[in-house]
Amino acid sequence: MRYLRCRNLAVAVCLTLAAGYAKEGADQYPYGAENWLCGVLPPTGTYFVNYFGFYSGLLRNDSGNKVNLGGSTPSVNAVFDALRFVEVTPVKILGAQWAVQVIAPFVDQSVDLGGTRNGIGQGDIDVDPFLLGWHGEKWQAIAAMDTLLPTGYYDKNDARVSIGANYFSFEPIIAFTFMPGSGWETSAKLMYNTKTTNPATNYHSGDEFHADYVAGKHIGPWSVGAGGYFMQQVTNDTVNGVIAPAVPGFWGAGREGRVLGIGPSMTYRNRKHMEFIAQWEEEVLVRNRFGGNKLWFKMIIPL
């Protein structure tokens, strides 16, 4: 469940699809995946969450302009589906409820870098054996530590077919939900992602701060509002320990990425406590990565 960011490719890769400054084929975390009540840990039990959606984007450079590659702009289209299982235990730690989770993503993507190829398969699995949730009167909060595993297919010579990133990531998380009354809600999930070096290319992607968010109002079983995500890379990419060089027209030195996604969000909860969420997000302020539009359909089912 991830979207290619071609900022990891040097011109030689885009033109010849040969080995170059190629790193991971995709984002490991699906920006914007969490929204309504993302700071709320549900009651003790087992839950299944399904994330299904579509993404379409065009490559943007260090100035936010579309990249020109042989008279056209590199593009990506992806259909994704991620299966998440959460087990909330009755165990209390530091006054919080303890839970564990695992997320297995699957992607069908089509990438055009002066020639189109398709990649399909399982992406990088996310595991979290230590998730804590606190409950207050008007607020709730979650703290966690995700580990993303390099389980997805990766081809260092052709980023178009790479589903996985080929490195480990470690991501501390703080999420909160504030509900002051009258049905209003503000929720956000804050994350800081650090990565290991890609052993196939000796490329090390920089650290990222990113956040998912939503604000809106609950009206009976329905909720309406606006949500999205923000990502800012805060350290440089490096190759063999040296800052990744600039490629004019493609990206600047260090290749620091940025994106802001925002759009309408709606949710419905039935009498069986099943929840259905639909959200569309447009990406703006894009730098050194693909930018476009994303459509989500999310389903939460107590088992």
Number of C-alpha atoms within 10 A of each C-alpha: 31 26 28 31 24 30 27 26 24 23 17 13 20 21 14 14 20 15 18 17 20 27 32 29 28 24 16 28 18 17 21 26 21 22 25 26 22 22 25 20 21 17 13 14 13 17 18 16 19 18 20 21 20 20 21 19 23 21 27 29 25 24 15 20 15 22 23 14 16 10 8 13 16 23 23 24 20 22 20 23 21 21 16 19 18 21 20 20 14 13 12 13 11 9 11 18 21 24 24 17 19 17 20 19 25 21 24 18 25 19 23 17 23 16 12 13 13 15 18 18 16 20 27 29 22 22 18 17 15 13 21 23 25 20 17 10 8 11 17 20 23 22 19 20 17 20 20 22 19 20 18 23 18 23 19 24 18 19 30 26 23 25 33 28 28 27 23 18 21 17 20 14 18 19 23 21 26 20 17 12 10 9 12 16 21 22 25 25 25 18 20 19 21 16 17 15 21 20 12 16 18 16 24 24 25 21 19 21 17 22 23 26 26 26 21 19 18 19 12 9 12 15 20 21 19 19 26 27 26 20 20 18 20 15 17 19 23 20 20 11 11 12 17 23 16 14 16 12 16 27 28 19 15 20 28 24 27 24 23 22 24 22 18 17 22 21 20 18 16 10 7 8 12 15 18 18 20 17 24 22 22 18 20 16 13 24 26 27 27 28 30 20 19 25 17 19 18 19 17 18 15 15 11
